[in-house]
């Protein structure tokens, strides 16, 4: 599985939706502090990197998350 596909899988799981694309918007309804912490944990494990809560919390779309990884 490539990085983009894995990212989409993680985000879909975290925000509890079936379909996620790079264009999927992240807002206060689906991108709260619990979602951010969960995403960071999954991304750290899957991509072997360390993301800051500040940078992850500032994103507005899945495409912006992709740019972080």
Secondary structure, DSSP 8 states (H G I E B T S, - for coil): --HHHHHHHHHHHHHT-S---TT-B--TTT--HHHHHHHHHHHHHHH-----HHHHHT--BHHHHHHH-
